[in-house]
Structures are given as structure tokens and as C-alpha cells.
Amino acid sequence: MSTYVYGITARSHAALPEGLAGVGEPPMPVRVLTEGDLAVIVSDAPENLRPKRRDLLAHQTVLAEAGAEGCVLPMRFGSVAPDDKAVTGVLAERAEHYQERLRALDGKVEYNVKATHIEEAVLHQVMAESPELRALAEANRQAGGGTYEQRLQLGEMVASAVKAREAQDAAEIQQTLEPLAAAVSVGPESTGWLANVSFLVARDSAAEFANVVEELRKDRPHLDLRLNGPLPPYSFVEPGPAQPAGTAGE
């Protein structure tokens, strides 16, 4: 049977709670493999694993229980290796990397910040900031809406101004929050988000970080700013000892 991987710890990490269960139906018993100074939290991998809510929560619960007693390098949901030997083999091969990551991530958590524009608010803002846009809009209004070419010109200019504002807002968000973080990981671009950035933050600085995000939200009412965390530091661990299974999502 293949092996499901939750996370990597130091071999000296405190024992997991007795009877801790992970993914699968019925839930698979969680166990620990060791290799040198490292340990890895695993269970047998259920067949046809899918990112169902119960299994996603089970994955998070195992990491939360382990993380309560010390640093854990979290693997993403769906990380499966062919067997136990393959897992410990990767631990041995990349021991120096994992030990460095455990030291670097000790006492730290991840916060993810996503942002998008509130359409009506950002349109109002770019118009307010551009005399040229306001003049063209007013000329079109006085001309009964303007010609097709004039309306097209105005639309293209507004779209360009909004695009520039997206880049400016994304840069300002990262520049404001980066000094509060030990490390930054920019997420993949996705439709709808102008910013998708993860920050590695010391646990004892978490409240300050959240307060600064709230100030950003108040100062920029044209932004829909979303803070997710504290999270296990997923974005600061890779590569891991297993690849996400093809049948499972993050």
C-alpha cells in the first residue's frame, strides 16, 4: 500500500496524541517513520483519494496536533509516496535541506494575503485621479454619449488606468507587509486576484501583522483584501518527500 505524507519533524519531536487518525474512510491510523535525526508523519494512503472536506480537515488536524508540540514541515494535501521506504529514502537524501527548514521555520507561521479590486470603487478612484479621463468623460456626456470611437477610447483608457492601479496596489501591499515577514512567497497568478502573496511571520508578531493588514484595508477602500492564517508554512517547505497524488487536489 502507498504511503500518505502529512509532514516532517525532528526525531526529537514530542510523541503524537495516542489514537490520532488521518485521511480515509475509515480514517487511517497515523504513525511516525524515522531516518537519522528526522521523522515523518504518515499513514497508509486510501485508494481513490479525493479532496473531500472530511479528508482536508483530517490532514489539517494531524498537522495542527503535531505543530502544537514543535516545528513541523507541512506537506500539501494529497502527498503520496509509493511506500515507507521511498519516504525515508528521500529523508536521507535531503536531510540537510529538511534540517535547515526546521531551523528556519521554527516558531513561524504562514499568512496568505489575496487582493482584488472592488469594481465600482476603483473606477471612481481612477476617474478622480485623472483629469484627462474626467475631461473625456465629460465631453462624451455633453455630446450625448459621444461617438462609438470616443466611447471606445474612453473605455480603453479606463481599462489601462485600472490595470496600472492593479500593479501599483499589488506592489504597495507587498512592500508594506514584507518588512514584517521573515520570508515572502508570491503565489501563482490567478484570474481575479491582483495580489496573492504568502508571508512567513513569527508567531509572536502575528497580531502586529494582522493589524497592519487591517490598516491597509481601511486605507484602501477600493480593495477587497483577504487575510488567511495563521497557517502551517506550506509555501516555505518544498521540495517534499512525495508528490501530490494525481487524483487529489491541494
RABEL-V507310 format. One line per field, one symbol per residue. ss: DSSP state (~ for helix, > for strand, _ for the rest). A space follows every 50 residues. Layout:
# RABEL-V507310
ss: ???
This chain:
# RABEL-V507310
ss: __>>>>>>>>__________>_______>_>>>>>__>>>>>>>______ __~~~~~~~~~~~~~~~_____>>____>>>__~~~~~~~~~~_~~~~~~ ~~~~~__>>>>>>>>>>_~~~~~~~~~~~_~~~~~~~~~~~~_____~~~ ~~~~~~~~~~~~~~~~~~~~~~~~~~~~____>>>>________>>>>>> >>~~~~~~~~~~~~~~~~~___>>>>>>>>>__~~~______>>______
